Amino acid sequence: MLRKLIALSLAFALAACGIFETRAQRATRNTPSYKEGYDDGCATANASGANYRGSQVRDDALYESDHAYRAGWANGLSICRASLAPQEGVRSSPVPDNEPGR
């Protein structure tokens, strides 16, 4: 019983580390370079979602040198890409459905 309690406590502690962000993470998220990176990552996701090939929006110099920009770019890309994913039961074809519900 004690082992289960310890395992449960450890699992909860590890989960809390992934859910709650630190002060440093919050500070990073509020920097102008993070916001710029987020916007560029989101623009890349939107361009990819529109089937443009090779249209990556990213400042490579900032991406290599600035942690906040890099983190913002990655978050913008993943969050915007997820929001562009087709929803279950929703047609994602560019061709209009002339006979809906059939």
C-alpha positions in Angstrom: 0.0 0.0 0.0 2.8 2.4 0.9 4.5 1.7 -2.5 1.3 2.6 -4.3 1.0 5.8 -2.4 4.7 6.7 -3.1 4.2 5.9 -6.8 1.0 8.0 -7.0 2.7 10.9 -5.3 5.7 10.7 -7.6 3.4 10.6 -10.7 1.5 13.6 -9.4 4.7 15.6 -8.8 6.0 14.8 -12.3 2.7 15.7 -13.9 2.6 19.0 -12.0 6.0 19.9 -13.4 4.6 19.6 -16.9 1.4 21.5 -16.2 2.6 24.5 -14.2 5.2 26.7 -15.7 8.0 28.4 -13.8 8.6 32.1 -13.4 11.4 31.8 -16.0 9.1 30.2 -18.5 6.5 33.0 -17.9 9.1 35.7 -18.3 10.4 34.1 -21.5 6.8 33.9 -22.9 6.4 37.7 -22.3 9.5 38.8 -24.3 9.2 40.4 -27.7 11.4 37.8 -29.3 9.2 35.0 -28.0 6.1 36.7 -29.5 7.9 37.3 -32.8 8.9 33.6 -32.9 5.4 32.6 -32.1 4.0 34.7 -34.9 6.6 33.3 -37.3 5.9 29.7 -36.3 2.1 30.2 -36.6 2.7 31.8 -40.1 4.7 28.7 -41.1 1.9 26.4 -39.9 -0.7 28.4 -41.8 1.5 28.3 -45.0 1.9 24.6 -44.6 -1.8 24.2 -44.0 -2.4 26.0 -47.3 -0.1 23.5 -49.1 2.6 26.0 -49.9 5.8 24.1 -50.3 9.0 25.5 -48.7 7.4 28.6 -47.3 8.9 28.5 -43.8 8.7 31.9 -42.0 11.6 32.1 -39.6 14.5 34.4 -38.8 17.3 31.8 -38.9 19.8 34.0 -37.1 17.4 34.6 -34.2 16.4 31.0 -34.2 20.0 29.9 -33.7 20.9 32.5 -31.1 17.8 33.4 -29.1 16.2 30.8 -26.9 13.0 32.8 -26.5 12.5 33.2 -30.2 13.2 29.4 -30.7 10.7 28.5 -28.0 8.0 30.8 -29.4 8.5 29.6 -32.9 8.1 25.9 -31.8 5.0 26.7 -29.8 3.5 28.8 -32.5 4.1 26.1 -35.1 2.6 23.3 -33.0 -0.4 25.2 -31.6 -1.4 26.7 -34.9 -0.8 23.4 -36.8 -3.1 21.7 -34.3 -5.8 24.3 -34.7 -5.7 23.7 -38.5 -6.1 20.0 -38.2 -9.5 18.8 -39.7 -12.1 18.1 -37.0 -13.7 14.6 -37.0 -16.8 14.6 -39.1 -16.0 17.8 -40.9 -15.3 17.7 -44.6 -12.0 19.3 -45.4 -12.2 19.0 -49.2 -11.8 22.3 -51.2 -14.6 21.0 -53.5 -18.0 22.2 -52.2 -20.6 19.5 -51.3 -23.5 20.0 -53.6 -25.6 17.4 -51.8 -24.9 17.8 -48.1 -26.4 15.3 -45.7 -26.6 12.6 -48.4 
